[in-house]
């Protein structure tokens, strides 16, 4: 499907047009349109690949999709939502929805002991399309609900007034057009070596190369539903990786680690004789099967039989090894006869590469036989459904090559075995799969939070949640489980729903292994030991017990805390305890996606110890569409986020909170006005006694949102405690004196500067990173700051390397206030 219908908003009485287009051989000519799953009559609506509805009525609202079919098969489009408003009904209510931010610690709590403050938000819903663009196939001419007016308020905090901007009114305006990006790194699954300068293809089109360290950035084309990317190693050391990468439709960048499978060393075969190559004999296990190549089967592309020496490399990806899941190609899906994209469960994939021994020219084959050991199939019902598939590298979908049928057979002197045997010819396609379609399917609801408080308004968007389906216990202690498929979904404003295999008879027939990453950083799962707390996990009893929730470190505290495992027990519709999530039947995807935050769900959270951020103009970094253009916005450009950090060394017996206070410095519209606050606790340097370091974010200098004048942010760095400034980086001091005005530094308990406009670097103790994803920019900058270099990355604090300013802090005599505390209680005097 190359063109999908787009979501539309119309007023009753208007008309609307939906379009779709499919490609294939032969070219698809028959199209069918569906409203809420029911086929529309062609005679009534007179549609082809375009569907036009005139004189819309409210009951015509809902989802529309099309299906294209030929004798070769069928494919369905993604659904498009049609909203039909009554005459005079507003699609964008002027009153903002509630949205809470946390105020600084020195501000008063409300009656419930919370420091939350409602700043309001406008839901980014589409507004009704204009009458003049009703025949077009594209999306509506981009009008969305957004902020029409903000107002400034002041909150009395300890000794000062905190400015805060709140949404006062919403209205229709141009939609934000955020860039949608997928970034990441491609490395070898076995050694971690990067894929240097590998080719990147979208469909059949080459779009770029990976960098020296394997890094890549892909801009997602508009109207993409499945992002199918092929990574090719030009040196042919790795099997081509065809990946279906998740992305955030609301904009911004998603980070993805891509693993490539190393090609097996080729063996020499005599093309004039019959040969057999085992599949999955690695690490001392019984092979899953073998590839039988009769004599005379190797062919040149011209069709001529090749009987010389053949260099044969057959790389098998064995799902009995959990570590191989990340290196598997595609997302294990195929298009069924109805055109729906549905999942497969794999018993193994193999990539073939046959070349002439002398010239290295690629060879094809005539009919070859794939034999699979039936004893390796743990679910008896799968023996009847096993098929052989090949991967279409452009669509990322598996296509059926043939059925495997039972046959007897022996392996030399070993015992008699039952085999499943199928036939295949190896032409252009080189990646094959032993799979069964699996129809016992469910969805698992997962949410990610910015901290362990699990506040509904502190959910994270843009987190990649990955779920690996594990198979039933086969009974071998060396191989406790095998994986069957994997899926990745990006969290939106209401979490994520991940497809998974499930069983209603045996809760533990299938289990799932779930992880979450944000910008390459792994999020933590909720603990399951020493005591399981249903309120923290997010699932009530007794269903939680049936799911058998266990974090990875349940039995061994040395294991990671970043994954959990559950039994995917299909909910019993007659049991009220199981009708509220976190597992939903496959037909209840909408119910899963729209479930309220109070419904059962599984959780991950970000470990942010002793860190606090406050913006005068609220902005949710995980949702780029929440950006508001304002002179006091911390990030002035929603297309590009520049993160700035300063490294502070502290000599003292403990770890200290360090605050950056960021105020307009040189721009006439913002001079003296607060942009925001950042608090960070210093981290001990394990190699230096009584020394810690803090990487403190500050607002970068540069153009404000109107892009007309630069503001040099006035940044004050203030450690909490009895501290005095003892050193300033000489290069930084010299730079600031050469770029006036110079901020006054007449108080030794703080360091103040008009922030540099240039992205200086580690020699100055300043770390600057620009990225389309604000969180990723910050993560990279923090990693460099900890390391004290401009291109490294560390999670170990090196406090005396690449430092901008040094403070010496003592234990304070009892009863004496620190400068930090005096600043909070009486800032004018301080």
WOLINDA-V564686 format. One line per field, one symbol per residue. phi: phi as a letter, one per 20 degrees, with the letter a starting at -180 (. if undefined). burial: + if it has 9 or more other ideal C-beta (glycine too) atoms within 8 Angstrom, else -. A space follows every 10 residues. Layout:
BEGIN
phi->???
burial->???
END
This chain:
BEGIN
phi->.dcdfdfccc egnfdbcdcb bddrcfffde ccdcdlndfe ffffeldced cdddlgdgfe fpdcbdcdbc feqbbdeffd edddefgnfe ecffffffbd ceegfeefee genddfcedm bdffffegff ffceefeffg fkdcfbfebd ceccdfdfnb defbecfdbd aebfffdffd cccrbdcffe dnffeelfed ddmedfdqcf efenfbccef fgmfdcedcd dcefeledfg ddddefbefe ondddceddd efffgfdede fedfccdfdn eflmefffab dddffmefcf gfoffddefd edccdddeff dgfegfefem dlcbeefene eceddedqcc ddbdcfgeem ffddcffcdd dcfffeeedg fffedfcdcc eefeemdecf drdedfbfrc dlefffcddd ccdadddffc ccbdccfcde cbcdeccccf afflfgedfd eneeedcdfd effeoeffcf bcedabbcce fdfcnbddfb fbbeedgegc ccdccbccln eeeeeffdbf cedgfffnce fefgffflgb fgegdcfeff ddbcccfeef fefedffddc nedcgffdgf fffdgffffg beccbeecfl bbccdfegbe fecffefcfb feffdecfeb dddccdddec dafcecfcdd ddcgdcefec gneferccdc efdfefedfl ccccddfcff fqfefeldce defedddcfe peccfdbcgf fffffffecf feffcedfeb ccbegfefeg pffdndcccd bfdfffgfff fffffgfmce cebbdefdfd dmeebccdcd feggndfffg ffffebffff
burial->+--+++++++ ++-+++++++ ++-+---+-- +++++----+ ----+-+-++ +++--+---+ --++++++++ --++++++-+ -++++----- ++---+--++ +-++--+--- ----+++-++ ++-++++++- --++-----+ --++++++-+ ----+-+--- -++++++-++ ++--++-+++ +++++++++- ---+++-+-+ ++-------+ +--+++-+-+ ---+--++++ +++----+++ ++++++++-+ ++++++++++ +++--+-++- +---+-+-++ ----+-++++ ++++-+++++ -----+--++ +++++++++- -+-+++++++ +++++---+- -+++++++++ ++++++---- --+++-++++ ++++-++--- -++--+++++ +++--++++- ++-+--+-+- ------++++ ++++++--+- ++++++++-+ ++++++++++ +--++--+++ ++++++++++ ++-+----+- ++++++++++ ++-+++++++ +++---++-+ ++++++++++ --+++++++- ---+-++++- --++-+++++ +++------- ++++++++++ +------+-- ++++++-++- -+--+-+-++ ++++++---- -++++++++- -+++++++-+ +++++-+--- ++++++++++ ++---+++++ +++++++--+ +-++++++++ +++++----- ++++++++++ +++++----+ ++++++++++ +-+-+--++- -++-++---- --+-----++ ++++++---+ ++-+++++++ ++++++++++ +++++++++- -+-+--++++ +++++++++- -------+++ ++++------
END
